[in-house]
């Protein structure tokens, strides 16, 4: 395998290759989001960690590509695209939809008999062991869909107030939400690695009880940590989250 992070240019963005890094952290965005959500994280995480924000097809720098609407197809593509970068120890972090993508990617790597992450960090996503629940049904009428976005407080107001920008964003976001709406857990066995679950205490999707249920899918060593805030607590509590994550990553290096 190549050790050069540029060997998978489409799948990572805003990453700064670190020749002396002992661990790569792949970060998976939420529905409608892109790799830019993790831009700058490398400055606040340990220097021995190479942060690799993941860019989904059809998002941001990959806007010309087709957006996936099925979890299985996205995970297959991600496993293939990221494989050249799995030549050293790595961990996965995913927020909301990104947590499900990272979880299913771990499962796919396990099935292939390839390298698996040292730890999976899931954020603001209820355990798939729980009955299905969605915050943003993909087929809502546009007005209702946009209002739900406002309530979640994860989309910039400037974007929500721009009809032209929303016309561009909504198809991408609906495709991501369709993938989440149609996702169902198949394999309920524990992963080969431990899980750390982070969430906001006021998040109706990924609150304390919902995040605790990830333990049923974790290898030995499950941990959980809750922060003040709602579904997008990682924005309002960014410094606290990165300090906590940094401590956990140091234990892996």
C-alpha positions as CSV (number, residue, x, y, z in Angstrom):
1,X,0.0,0.0,0.0
2,X,1.1,3.5,-0.6
3,X,1.9,5.6,2.4
4,X,1.2,8.8,0.6
5,X,-2.1,10.5,1.7
6,X,-2.4,12.0,-1.8
7,X,-3.0,8.5,-3.2
8,X,-6.7,8.9,-2.2
9,X,-7.2,12.6,-3.2
10,X,-10.9,12.4,-3.8
11,X,-11.8,10.9,-0.5
12,X,-9.9,13.2,1.8
13,X,-9.9,17.0,1.8
14,X,-8.2,19.7,4.0
15,X,-5.8,17.0,5.4
16,X,-2.2,17.8,6.1
17,X,0.0,14.7,5.7
18,X,2.3,14.2,8.6
19,X,5.2,11.9,7.9
20,X,5.8,11.1,11.5
21,X,2.2,10.5,12.4
22,X,1.5,7.2,14.2
23,X,-2.3,7.4,13.8
24,X,-4.7,8.6,11.1
25,X,-8.2,9.9,12.2
26,X,-10.8,9.7,9.4
27,X,-13.7,12.1,10.1
28,X,-17.1,11.5,8.5
29,X,-19.5,14.4,8.0
30,X,-23.2,14.6,8.9
31,X,-26.0,14.6,6.3
32,X,-25.6,17.5,3.9
33,X,-22.1,18.3,5.2
34,X,-18.7,17.9,3.8
35,X,-15.1,17.5,4.8
36,X,-14.9,21.3,5.6
37,X,-16.8,20.5,8.8
38,X,-13.5,19.1,10.1
39,X,-11.2,21.8,8.6
40,X,-8.8,23.0,11.3
41,X,-9.2,20.0,13.6
42,X,-5.5,19.1,13.0
43,X,-4.4,22.2,14.8
44,X,-6.2,21.2,18.0
45,X,-5.5,17.5,18.1
46,X,-2.2,15.8,19.0
47,X,0.6,16.3,16.5
48,X,1.1,12.5,16.2
49,X,-2.4,12.3,14.7
50,X,-3.0,12.9,11.0
51,X,-6.6,14.2,10.6
52,X,-8.2,13.0,7.3
53,X,-11.6,14.7,6.7
54,X,-13.7,12.5,4.4
55,X,-15.4,14.0,1.4
56,X,-18.5,12.1,0.2
57,X,-19.2,11.9,-3.6
58,X,-21.4,14.8,-4.7
59,X,-20.4,17.0,-1.8
60,X,-18.2,20.2,-1.9
61,X,-15.1,19.4,-3.9
62,X,-16.8,16.3,-5.4
63,X,-20.0,18.2,-6.5
64,X,-19.8,16.8,-10.1
65,X,-20.2,13.3,-8.8
66,X,-23.4,11.4,-8.1
67,X,-24.6,11.5,-4.5
68,X,-25.2,8.1,-2.9
69,X,-28.6,7.3,-1.6
70,X,-27.8,3.8,-0.2
71,X,-25.5,3.2,2.8
72,X,-24.2,-0.1,1.3
73,X,-23.0,1.6,-1.9
74,X,-21.4,4.5,-0.1
75,X,-19.6,2.2,2.3
76,X,-18.3,0.0,-0.6
77,X,-17.0,3.1,-2.4
78,X,-15.4,4.5,0.8
79,X,-13.7,1.2,1.6
80,X,-12.2,1.1,-1.8
81,X,-11.2,4.7,-1.9
82,X,-9.7,4.9,1.5
83,X,-7.9,1.6,1.4
84,X,-4.5,3.1,0.3
85,X,-4.5,5.2,3.5
86,X,-5.1,2.2,5.9
87,X,-1.4,1.4,6.0
88,X,-0.9,2.6,9.5
89,X,-3.0,2.5,12.7
90,X,-6.2,4.5,12.3
91,X,-9.4,5.5,14.1
92,X,-12.8,6.7,12.7
93,X,-14.9,9.6,13.9
94,X,-18.4,10.2,12.6
95,X,-21.1,12.8,13.5
96,X,-24.8,12.0,13.0
97,X,-25.0,10.3,9.6
98,X,-21.3,10.1,9.6
99,X,-21.4,7.8,12.7
100,X,-23.5,5.3,10.8
101,X,-21.1,5.5,7.8
102,X,-18.1,5.0,10.0
103,X,-19.8,2.1,11.8
104,X,-20.7,0.3,8.6
105,X,-17.3,0.9,7.2
106,X,-15.8,-0.8,10.2
107,X,-18.1,-3.7,9.6
108,X,-17.1,-3.8,5.9
109,X,-13.4,-3.8,6.7
110,X,-14.0,-6.6,9.3
111,X,-15.8,-8.7,6.7
112,X,-12.9,-8.2,4.2
113,X,-10.4,-9.4,6.7
114,X,-8.5,-6.1,6.3
115,X,-7.2,-3.6,8.9
116,X,-9.9,-2.3,11.3
117,X,-9.8,0.9,13.4
118,X,-8.2,1.0,16.8
119,X,-11.3,2.8,18.0
120,X,-14.6,4.0,16.5
121,X,-15.9,7.4,17.7
122,X,-19.6,7.9,17.1
123,X,-21.2,11.3,17.7
124,X,-24.9,12.5,17.9
125,X,-26.3,9.3,16.4
126,X,-28.6,7.0,18.3
127,X,-27.5,3.4,18.4
128,X,-28.9,1.4,15.5
129,X,-29.9,-1.2,18.1
130,X,-32.7,1.1,19.0
131,X,-36.0,1.4,17.1
132,X,-35.6,3.5,14.0
133,X,-36.0,7.3,14.4
134,X,-35.2,10.2,12.1
135,X,-35.0,13.9,12.7
136,X,-35.3,14.9,9.0
137,X,-37.4,12.6,6.8
138,X,-36.1,13.0,3.2
139,X,-39.5,13.3,1.6
140,X,-40.9,16.2,3.5
141,X,-42.4,19.1,1.5
142,X,-39.8,21.7,0.9
143,X,-41.2,24.3,3.4
144,X,-41.4,21.7,6.2
145,X,-38.0,20.3,5.4
146,X,-36.4,23.7,5.5
147,X,-38.1,24.5,8.8
148,X,-36.8,21.3,10.3
149,X,-33.3,22.4,9.2
150,X,-33.7,25.7,11.1
151,X,-34.8,23.9,14.2
152,X,-31.7,21.6,14.1
153,X,-29.5,24.7,14.0
154,X,-26.7,23.0,12.0
155,X,-27.2,24.9,8.7
156,X,-26.0,28.5,8.5
157,X,-28.8,31.1,8.5
158,X,-27.3,32.7,5.4
159,X,-27.8,29.5,3.5
160,X,-31.4,29.0,4.8
161,X,-32.3,32.5,3.8
162,X,-31.0,32.1,0.2
163,X,-33.4,30.5,-2.2
164,X,-30.7,30.1,-4.8
165,X,-28.3,28.3,-2.4
166,X,-31.1,26.2,-0.9
167,X,-32.1,25.0,-4.4
168,X,-28.5,23.8,-4.8
169,X,-28.2,22.3,-1.3
170,X,-31.5,20.5,-0.9
171,X,-31.1,17.7,-3.4
172,X,-27.8,16.8,-1.7
173,X,-29.3,16.9,1.7
174,X,-32.4,14.9,0.7
175,X,-30.2,12.2,-0.8
176,X,-28.2,11.9,2.4
177,X,-31.4,11.8,4.4
178,X,-32.8,9.2,2.2
179,X,-29.8,7.0,2.9
180,X,-30.3,7.5,6.6
181,X,-34.1,6.9,6.4
182,X,-33.6,3.6,4.5
183,X,-30.7,2.3,6.6
184,X,-31.4,-0.7,8.8
185,X,-28.9,-2.6,11.0
186,X,-28.2,-6.1,9.7
187,X,-25.3,-7.4,11.8
188,X,-25.9,-7.0,15.5
189,X,-22.7,-8.6,16.7
190,X,-20.0,-6.5,18.5
191,X,-17.3,-4.8,16.4
192,X,-13.7,-6.0,16.6
193,X,-12.8,-2.6,18.2
194,X,-14.1,-0.5,21.1
195,X,-16.6,2.4,20.5
196,X,-16.6,5.8,22.2
197,X,-19.9,7.5,22.0
198,X,-20.2,11.3,22.3
199,X,-23.4,13.3,22.3
200,X,-25.3,16.4,23.4
201,X,-27.5,16.1,26.5
202,X,-30.3,18.0,24.8
203,X,-30.2,16.1,21.6
204,X,-33.5,14.2,20.9
205,X,-31.6,12.0,18.4
206,X,-28.4,11.3,20.2
207,X,-29.1,12.0,23.9
208,X,-27.6,10.2,26.9
209,X,-29.7,7.0,26.7
210,X,-29.4,6.7,22.9
211,X,-25.7,7.0,22.9
212,X,-25.3,4.5,25.8
213,X,-26.9,1.8,23.7
214,X,-23.9,1.8,21.4
215,X,-22.2,-0.4,24.0
216,X,-24.1,-3.4,22.6
217,X,-22.2,-3.0,19.3
218,X,-18.8,-2.3,20.9
219,X,-15.8,-4.4,21.4
220,X,-14.4,-4.4,25.0
221,X,-13.6,-0.9,26.3
222,X,-16.7,1.1,25.5
223,X,-16.8,4.7,26.7
224,X,-19.3,7.5,26.5
225,X,-19.1,11.2,27.2
226,X,-21.9,13.8,27.0
227,X,-21.6,17.5,26.4
228,X,-23.9,20.4,26.9
229,X,-25.9,21.2,23.8
230,X,-28.1,19.6,21.2
231,X,-27.6,17.7,17.9
232,X,-24.8,20.0,16.8
233,X,-23.1,20.3,20.1
234,X,-19.8,19.8,18.3
235,X,-20.1,23.4,17.0
236,X,-21.0,25.1,20.3
237,X,-18.7,22.8,22.4
238,X,-15.9,22.4,19.8
239,X,-13.0,23.1,22.1
240,X,-14.3,20.8,24.8
241,X,-15.0,18.0,22.3
242,X,-11.5,18.3,20.7
243,X,-9.8,18.3,24.1
244,X,-11.7,15.1,25.1
245,X,-11.1,13.5,21.7
246,X,-7.4,14.5,21.9
247,X,-7.0,12.7,25.2
248,X,-8.6,9.6,23.8
249,X,-6.4,9.6,20.7
250,X,-3.2,10.0,22.7
251,X,-4.0,6.7,24.4
252,X,-4.1,5.1,20.9
253,X,-0.7,6.4,19.8
